């Protein structure tokens, strides 16, 4: 899981964030008696990220204490901005005590966390698979992949990192199918069937390059159709092979679409 205030999902553990949070809170304390607004603002922002990460059930007692500290910092910052006051000796002592209590509570709750560590999958690093799947894709291909296609390959990467190999295969094939459908739609309009055999025939009938139709046909017979059956499961080697093969297919599809003026740019 991730302590960086991003969307609520299973992510890579950012070991640096708790350290960064502690540094910024203690820098806020060190601003006394000068009353520097900037370090206090940084401390407040760091606490805001901690409070917002995941739902309320995640480290609930620590979050409650963090909310109290943030409220104190925000009120002092407001006073300093309006130049009507500064952190008093009593306020500083109270804030110090709040931070100590917060750190103690956070330490207690973190001991009860279930932390899942993931390993690289052959040459595919866990960091890329979980955090930045776009690094695994050619820049040109990523540029022309729709939001749906990107979501599917992101899910495939996370499944691969978590060793859910069959699920990874499902998602990468769904990613590939979404790009194939975009090509078919550009050629003849919205497809009337959700069938790879139909997609393949449309591509062949409308001038798609042989390197595109051949890889789609092979993947249809050897990968997509068998994987739809409940008894089919992928192991690590099969899942990685399918992931890499799908990237080749994506590159060929996008390249052909771009050359023929059918590729659409999608913003990051």
C-alpha positions as CSV (number, residue, x, y, z in Angstrom):
1,X,0.0,0.0,0.0
2,X,1.1,3.6,-0.5
3,X,1.4,6.5,1.9
4,X,1.5,9.3,-0.6
5,X,-2.1,10.6,-0.8
6,X,-2.8,9.2,-4.3
7,X,-5.9,7.2,-5.3
8,X,-7.1,4.5,-3.0
9,X,-5.7,1.3,-4.4
10,X,-3.1,-1.3,-3.7
11,X,0.1,0.3,-4.7
12,X,3.9,0.0,-4.1
13,X,4.9,0.9,-0.5
14,X,6.6,4.2,-0.4
15,X,9.0,3.8,2.5
16,X,10.1,7.4,2.3
17,X,6.7,9.1,3.0
18,X,6.6,8.4,6.8
19,X,10.1,9.8,7.0
20,X,9.2,12.8,4.9
21,X,6.1,13.4,7.0
22,X,8.2,13.3,10.2
23,X,10.8,15.7,8.8
24,X,8.2,18.2,7.7
25,X,6.3,18.1,11.1
26,X,9.6,18.7,13.0
27,X,10.6,21.4,10.6
28,X,7.2,23.1,11.5
29,X,8.1,22.9,15.2
30,X,11.6,24.3,14.5
31,X,9.9,27.4,13.0
32,X,9.2,28.5,16.5
33,X,9.7,31.2,17.7
34,X,10.3,32.9,14.4
35,X,7.0,31.5,13.2
36,X,7.9,30.7,9.6
37,X,4.8,30.2,7.5
38,X,6.5,28.0,4.8
39,X,7.6,25.1,7.0
40,X,4.3,25.1,8.8
41,X,2.4,25.0,5.5
42,X,4.6,22.1,4.4
43,X,3.8,20.2,7.6
44,X,0.1,20.9,7.1
45,X,0.2,19.7,3.5
46,X,2.0,16.5,4.5
47,X,-0.6,15.8,7.1
48,X,-3.4,16.5,4.6
49,X,-1.9,13.8,2.3
50,X,-1.7,11.3,5.2
51,X,-5.3,12.0,6.2
52,X,-6.7,11.7,2.7
53,X,-4.9,8.4,1.8
54,X,-7.2,5.4,1.7
55,X,-10.6,5.5,3.5
56,X,-11.3,6.3,7.1
57,X,-10.8,2.8,8.3
58,X,-7.1,2.9,7.4
59,X,-5.0,3.9,10.5
60,X,-8.1,5.6,12.0
61,X,-6.6,6.7,15.4
62,X,-3.5,8.1,13.8
63,X,-5.7,10.0,11.3
64,X,-7.7,11.6,14.2
65,X,-4.5,12.8,15.9
66,X,-3.2,14.1,12.5
67,X,-6.4,16.1,12.0
68,X,-5.9,17.8,15.3
69,X,-2.3,18.8,14.5
70,X,-3.3,20.0,11.1
71,X,-6.1,22.2,12.6
72,X,-3.6,23.7,15.0
73,X,-1.0,24.4,12.3
74,X,-3.7,25.9,10.0
75,X,-4.9,28.2,12.7
76,X,-1.4,29.4,13.5
77,X,-0.7,29.9,9.8
78,X,-3.9,32.0,9.5
79,X,-2.8,34.2,12.4
80,X,0.6,34.7,10.9
81,X,-0.8,35.6,7.5
82,X,-2.9,38.2,9.1
83,X,0.0,39.3,11.3
84,X,-2.1,39.3,14.4
85,X,-0.1,36.8,16.4
86,X,2.5,34.0,16.5
87,X,3.0,30.7,18.1
88,X,3.1,31.2,21.9
89,X,5.2,29.1,24.3
90,X,2.0,27.2,25.4
91,X,0.9,26.6,21.8
92,X,4.3,25.3,21.0
93,X,4.3,22.9,23.9
94,X,0.8,21.7,23.1
95,X,1.7,21.2,19.4
96,X,4.9,19.3,20.4
97,X,2.8,17.0,22.7
98,X,0.3,16.4,19.9
99,X,3.0,15.4,17.4
100,X,4.6,13.0,19.9
101,X,1.2,11.4,20.5
102,X,0.6,11.2,16.8
103,X,3.9,9.5,16.2
104,X,3.3,7.0,19.0
105,X,-0.1,6.1,17.7
106,X,1.1,5.8,14.1
107,X,3.9,3.4,15.3
108,X,1.3,1.3,17.1
109,X,-1.1,1.0,14.2
110,X,1.6,0.4,11.6
111,X,2.7,-2.7,13.6
112,X,-0.7,-4.2,12.7
113,X,-0.6,-3.6,9.0
114,X,-0.5,-6.4,6.5
115,X,2.2,-5.3,4.0
116,X,2.5,-7.2,0.7
117,X,5.9,-7.1,-1.0
118,X,6.1,-7.9,-4.7
119,X,9.0,-9.1,-6.8
120,X,10.1,-8.4,-10.3
121,X,8.7,-10.7,-13.0
122,X,11.7,-11.7,-15.0
123,X,12.9,-8.5,-16.7
124,X,9.7,-6.6,-15.8
125,X,10.2,-4.6,-12.6
126,X,7.6,-4.4,-10.0
127,X,7.9,-0.6,-10.0
128,X,7.0,-0.5,-13.7
129,X,4.2,-3.1,-13.5
130,X,2.5,-1.4,-10.5
131,X,3.4,2.3,-10.7
132,X,4.4,3.2,-14.3
133,X,3.2,0.7,-16.9
134,X,3.6,3.2,-19.6
135,X,7.4,2.6,-19.4
136,X,6.8,-0.9,-20.6
137,X,5.1,0.3,-23.8
138,X,6.6,2.1,-26.8
139,X,6.0,5.9,-26.4
140,X,4.2,6.1,-29.8
141,X,1.9,3.2,-28.9
142,X,1.1,4.7,-25.5
143,X,0.3,8.0,-27.2
144,X,-2.4,6.4,-29.3
145,X,-3.9,4.1,-26.7
146,X,-7.3,5.1,-25.4
147,X,-8.1,5.5,-21.7
148,X,-9.8,2.1,-21.7
149,X,-6.8,0.4,-23.3
150,X,-4.5,2.1,-20.7
151,X,-6.7,1.0,-17.9
152,X,-6.6,-2.6,-19.1
153,X,-2.8,-2.8,-19.4
154,X,-2.4,-1.1,-16.0
155,X,-4.6,-3.8,-14.5
156,X,-2.6,-6.5,-16.4
157,X,0.6,-5.1,-15.0
158,X,-0.6,-5.1,-11.4
159,X,-2.0,-8.6,-11.7
160,X,1.4,-9.8,-13.1
161,X,3.2,-8.1,-10.2
162,X,0.9,-9.8,-7.7
163,X,1.4,-13.2,-9.5
164,X,-2.2,-13.4,-10.6
165,X,-1.0,-14.7,-14.0
166,X,-4.3,-15.8,-15.5
167,X,-6.0,-12.4,-14.6
168,X,-3.0,-10.6,-16.1
169,X,-3.7,-12.5,-19.4
170,X,-7.3,-11.6,-19.3
171,X,-6.6,-7.9,-19.0
172,X,-3.8,-7.7,-21.6
173,X,-6.1,-9.4,-24.1
174,X,-8.9,-7.0,-23.2
175,X,-6.4,-4.2,-23.8
176,X,-5.5,-5.6,-27.2
177,X,-9.2,-6.1,-28.1
178,X,-10.0,-2.5,-27.3
179,X,-7.4,-1.3,-29.8
180,X,-8.5,-3.8,-32.4
181,X,-12.1,-2.5,-32.0
182,X,-10.9,1.1,-32.5
183,X,-9.2,0.0,-35.8
184,X,-12.4,-1.8,-36.9
185,X,-14.5,1.1,-35.9
186,X,-12.3,3.5,-38.0
187,X,-12.7,1.1,-41.0
188,X,-16.4,0.2,-41.0
189,X,-18.1,1.9,-38.0
190,X,-19.1,0.4,-34.6
191,X,-18.6,-3.4,-34.8
192,X,-21.8,-5.5,-35.0
193,X,-20.2,-8.4,-33.2
194,X,-17.8,-8.9,-30.3
195,X,-15.8,-11.6,-32.0
196,X,-12.1,-11.7,-32.9
197,X,-12.9,-13.8,-36.0
198,X,-15.2,-10.9,-37.2
199,X,-12.6,-8.3,-36.3
200,X,-10.0,-10.2,-38.3
201,X,-12.1,-10.5,-41.4
202,X,-12.8,-6.8,-41.3
203,X,-9.1,-6.0,-41.0
204,X,-8.3,-8.3,-43.9
205,X,-11.1,-7.0,-46.1
206,X,-10.1,-3.4,-45.5
207,X,-6.4,-3.4,-46.2
208,X,-4.7,-4.0,-42.8
209,X,-1.1,-5.1,-43.2
210,X,-0.4,-8.8,-43.1
211,X,1.9,-8.4,-40.1
212,X,-1.2,-7.0,-38.2
213,X,-3.7,-9.7,-39.3
214,X,-1.3,-12.6,-38.9
215,X,-0.4,-11.7,-35.2
216,X,-4.1,-11.1,-34.4
217,X,-5.1,-14.4,-36.0
218,X,-2.4,-16.3,-34.1
219,X,-3.3,-14.7,-30.8
220,X,-7.0,-15.4,-31.4
221,X,-6.4,-19.1,-31.9
222,X,-3.5,-19.7,-29.5
223,X,-4.2,-17.3,-26.7
224,X,-7.5,-15.6,-26.6
225,X,-9.8,-18.5,-27.3
226,X,-8.2,-21.0,-25.0
227,X,-8.0,-18.5,-22.1
228,X,-11.8,-18.0,-22.2
229,X,-12.3,-21.6,-21.0
230,X,-12.4,-22.1,-17.2
231,X,-9.9,-24.9,-17.1
232,X,-7.1,-22.8,-18.6
233,X,-4.7,-21.2,-16.2
234,X,-1.5,-19.3,-17.0
235,X,1.8,-19.7,-15.2
236,X,4.5,-17.1,-14.9
237,X,6.3,-17.8,-18.1
238,X,3.0,-18.0,-20.1
239,X,1.7,-14.7,-18.6
240,X,4.9,-12.9,-19.3
241,X,5.1,-14.3,-22.8
242,X,1.5,-13.2,-23.5
243,X,2.2,-9.7,-22.0
244,X,5.2,-9.3,-24.3
245,X,3.5,-10.7,-27.3
246,X,0.6,-8.4,-26.8
247,X,2.9,-5.4,-26.8
248,X,4.2,-6.4,-30.2
249,X,0.6,-6.7,-31.4
250,X,-0.2,-3.3,-30.0
251,X,2.8,-1.8,-31.7
252,X,1.8,-3.2,-35.1
253,X,-1.8,-2.2,-34.8
254,X,-1.0,1.4,-33.7
255,X,1.7,1.7,-36.4
256,X,-0.6,0.6,-39.1
257,X,-3.5,2.8,-37.9
258,X,-1.1,5.8,-37.7
259,X,0.2,5.3,-41.3
260,X,-3.4,5.1,-42.6
261,X,-4.6,8.2,-40.6
262,X,-6.8,6.3,-38.2
263,X,-4.9,6.6,-35.0
264,X,-6.2,9.1,-32.4
265,X,-4.0,10.9,-29.9
266,X,-5.0,10.5,-26.3
267,X,-3.6,12.9,-23.7
268,X,-1.7,11.3,-20.8
